[in-house]
Amino acid sequence: MKVVLQSGTATASGGHLDFVVKDATGNIRDSRCERIDETNQLAELASRVAPKDPTARKLLECYRAALSDPANELVHLFEVWEGIVQDFGGVKTVYIQHGSRLISTNVG
């Protein structure tokens, strides 16, 4: 199926919505490829850091639990936040990379 939009708005909910966007100059953005790349980058980083760092290992365990237990996702994500505050208590602002967005939040 091919959908062509000249301009407009689309709304979707549930699961992953993958899209390929090609602009007028031929630049292509493929959200599925970007999502897979981000997942692979996180896995590679985790495989290097987690064996040496108990804090990183705990944060990754909580993150994995959040992904596999949607009913308690916020509980597990709060555990990530608590771990950051506990180990980096002097830090007043935490920056979280979420996809291409950088989110900051005050802690402590």
Residue frames as qw, qx, qy, qz and C-alpha x, y, z in Angstrom:
[[0.000, 0.891, 0.454, 0.000, 0.00, 0.00, 0.00],
 [0.418, 0.099, 0.006, 0.903, 1.28, 3.47, -0.79],
 [0.091, -0.878, -0.440, 0.162, -0.08, 6.64, 0.77],
 [0.421, 0.275, 0.083, 0.860, 0.92, 10.01, -0.58],
 [0.191, -0.849, -0.410, 0.273, 0.28, 13.14, 1.48],
 [0.375, 0.643, 0.047, 0.666, 1.05, 16.56, 0.15],
 [0.022, -0.319, 0.478, -0.818, 0.24, 18.10, 3.50],
 [0.687, -0.412, -0.382, -0.461, -2.01, 17.07, 6.35],
 [0.333, -0.469, 0.646, -0.502, -2.29, 15.50, 9.74],
 [0.732, -0.039, -0.653, -0.188, -2.47, 11.84, 10.68],
 [0.464, -0.492, 0.529, -0.512, -3.24, 10.26, 14.05],
 [0.776, 0.043, -0.621, -0.105, -2.59, 6.67, 15.06],
 [0.482, -0.589, 0.492, -0.422, -2.44, 4.79, 18.33],
 [0.940, -0.155, 0.279, -0.123, -1.13, 1.47, 19.56],
 [0.902, 0.056, 0.247, 0.350, 2.10, -0.40, 18.91],
 [0.344, -0.429, 0.340, 0.763, 4.82, 0.93, 16.67],
 [0.556, 0.780, 0.248, -0.144, 3.85, 3.00, 13.68],
 [0.555, -0.258, 0.438, 0.658, 6.65, 2.77, 11.15],
 [0.453, 0.850, 0.211, -0.169, 6.88, 5.21, 8.32],
 [0.595, -0.003, 0.333, 0.731, 9.15, 6.19, 5.47],
 [0.160, 0.911, 0.198, -0.323, 9.20, 9.85, 4.55],
 [0.592, 0.141, 0.348, 0.713, 10.79, 11.16, 1.40],
 [0.031, 0.756, 0.171, -0.632, 11.00, 14.91, 1.01],
 [0.565, 0.799, 0.083, -0.187, 11.00, 16.89, -2.21],
 [0.160, 0.806, -0.559, -0.110, 14.80, 16.74, -2.49],
 [0.799, 0.221, -0.554, -0.076, 14.90, 12.95, -2.11],
 [0.026, -0.398, 0.756, -0.519, 16.02, 12.70, 1.53],
 [0.713, -0.248, -0.589, -0.288, 14.55, 9.58, 3.14],
 [0.256, -0.389, 0.647, -0.604, 13.69, 8.99, 6.80],
 [0.687, -0.116, -0.678, -0.235, 12.75, 5.43, 7.78],
 [0.495, -0.596, 0.318, -0.547, 11.43, 5.24, 11.35],
 [0.986, -0.146, -0.024, -0.075, 11.71, 1.44, 11.51],
 [0.754, 0.353, -0.280, 0.478, 15.41, 1.54, 10.64],
 [0.013, -0.646, 0.337, -0.685, 15.95, 4.36, 13.15],
 [0.758, -0.473, 0.165, -0.418, 14.17, 2.38, 15.89],
 [0.983, 0.019, -0.107, 0.151, 16.22, -0.75, 15.16],
 [0.511, 0.527, -0.317, 0.600, 19.46, 1.29, 15.15],
 [0.305, -0.643, 0.309, -0.631, 18.59, 2.86, 18.52],
 [0.921, -0.314, 0.081, -0.217, 17.81, -0.56, 20.00],
 [0.895, 0.225, -0.183, 0.339, 21.09, -1.99, 18.69],
 [0.234, 0.637, -0.338, 0.652, 23.05, 0.98, 20.06],
 [0.585, -0.575, 0.269, -0.505, 21.48, 0.51, 23.51],
 [0.993, -0.112, -0.003, -0.022, 22.22, -3.23, 23.43],
 [0.716, 0.421, -0.270, 0.488, 25.84, -2.63, 22.45],
 [0.056, -0.654, 0.352, -0.668, 26.31, -0.03, 25.18],
 [0.789, -0.444, 0.166, -0.391, 24.64, -2.27, 27.76],
 [0.978, 0.060, -0.137, 0.145, 26.87, -5.22, 26.83],
 [0.521, 0.477, -0.342, 0.620, 29.97, -3.07, 27.45],
 [0.147, -0.549, 0.325, -0.756, 28.88, -1.23, 30.62],
 [0.790, -0.409, -0.069, -0.451, 26.56, -3.56, 32.58],
 [0.895, -0.053, -0.386, 0.219, 29.15, -6.27, 33.38],
 [0.494, 0.200, -0.366, 0.763, 31.39, -3.67, 35.04],
 [0.122, -0.227, 0.208, -0.944, 28.84, -1.34, 36.64],
 [0.044, -0.334, -0.909, 0.246, 26.23, -2.60, 39.14],
 [0.230, 0.500, 0.288, -0.784, 24.22, 0.64, 38.87],
 [0.363, 0.337, -0.509, -0.704, 23.98, 0.36, 35.09],
 [0.200, -0.053, -0.971, -0.123, 23.03, -3.31, 35.44],
 [0.073, 0.428, 0.744, -0.507, 20.21, -2.45, 37.90],
 [0.300, 0.497, 0.003, -0.814, 18.91, 0.39, 35.70],
 [0.336, 0.236, -0.724, -0.554, 18.88, -1.89, 32.66],
 [0.091, -0.204, -0.967, 0.119, 17.06, -4.61, 34.60],
 [0.192, 0.514, 0.510, -0.662, 14.37, -2.09, 35.61],
 [0.329, 0.456, -0.316, -0.764, 14.12, -0.81, 32.03],
 [0.241, 0.069, -0.914, -0.318, 13.79, -4.38, 30.70],
 [0.026, 0.362, 0.859, -0.362, 11.06, -5.03, 33.30],
 [0.273, 0.512, 0.177, -0.795, 9.22, -1.88, 32.16],
 [0.353, 0.329, -0.590, -0.647, 9.24, -3.13, 28.57],
 [0.313, -0.024, -0.935, -0.162, 8.09, -6.65, 29.42],
 [0.154, -0.469, -0.793, 0.358, 5.51, -5.72, 32.08],
 [0.016, 0.428, 0.297, 0.854, 3.29, -2.98, 30.58],
 [0.480, -0.702, -0.486, -0.203, 0.79, -3.15, 33.42],
 [0.600, -0.721, -0.100, 0.332, 3.52, -1.99, 35.83],
 [0.622, 0.515, 0.059, 0.586, 5.62, 0.01, 33.37],
 [0.065, -0.854, 0.091, -0.507, 5.52, 3.23, 35.43],
 [0.777, -0.614, 0.140, -0.006, 6.56, 1.36, 38.59],
 [0.870, 0.002, 0.170, 0.464, 9.64, 0.00, 36.82],
 [0.399, 0.664, 0.055, 0.630, 10.47, 3.37, 35.26],
 [0.388, -0.863, 0.093, -0.309, 10.19, 4.96, 38.69],
 [0.880, -0.379, 0.155, 0.243, 12.73, 2.37, 39.90],
 [0.666, 0.401, 0.096, 0.621, 15.07, 3.64, 37.17],
 [0.027, -0.836, 0.001, -0.548, 14.54, 7.20, 38.41],
 [0.698, -0.704, 0.097, -0.089, 15.15, 6.13, 42.03],
 [0.892, -0.073, 0.116, 0.431, 18.38, 4.40, 41.03],
 [0.440, 0.602, 0.044, 0.665, 19.62, 7.53, 39.29],
 [0.303, -0.841, 0.053, -0.445, 18.76, 9.72, 42.28],
 [0.852, -0.512, 0.081, 0.073, 20.36, 7.27, 44.72],
 [0.833, -0.019, 0.155, 0.531, 23.64, 6.90, 42.84],
 [0.365, 0.350, 0.143, 0.851, 23.87, 10.45, 41.50],
 [0.260, -0.747, -0.567, 0.230, 22.17, 12.25, 44.38],
 [0.269, -0.543, -0.006, 0.796, 24.23, 15.40, 43.94],
 [0.136, 0.149, 0.595, 0.778, 23.01, 15.81, 40.37],
 [0.267, 0.395, 0.408, -0.779, 20.14, 18.28, 40.15],
 [0.648, 0.499, -0.084, -0.569, 19.21, 17.72, 36.52],
 [0.577, -0.076, 0.788, 0.200, 19.16, 14.41, 34.66],
 [0.445, 0.490, -0.357, -0.659, 19.13, 14.32, 30.89],
 [0.666, 0.089, 0.738, -0.063, 17.46, 11.34, 29.30],
 [0.171, 0.310, -0.627, -0.693, 17.91, 10.48, 25.63],
 [0.588, 0.324, 0.684, -0.285, 14.63, 9.20, 24.23],
 [0.647, 0.601, 0.408, 0.232, 14.99, 8.54, 20.54],
 [0.458, 0.458, 0.090, 0.756, 16.03, 11.80, 18.97],
 [0.283, -0.839, -0.114, -0.449, 14.65, 13.86, 21.89],
 [0.416, 0.130, -0.602, 0.669, 16.66, 14.98, 24.91],
 [0.493, -0.717, -0.365, -0.331, 14.45, 15.26, 27.99],
 [0.246, 0.305, -0.582, 0.712, 15.60, 16.95, 31.20],
 [0.608, -0.628, -0.414, -0.256, 14.09, 16.50, 34.63],
 [0.120, -0.655, 0.495, -0.559, 14.97, 17.86, 38.06],
 [0.802, -0.200, -0.561, 0.046, 15.83, 15.23, 40.66],
 [0.513, 0.006, -0.552, 0.657, 16.77, 15.09, 44.32]]
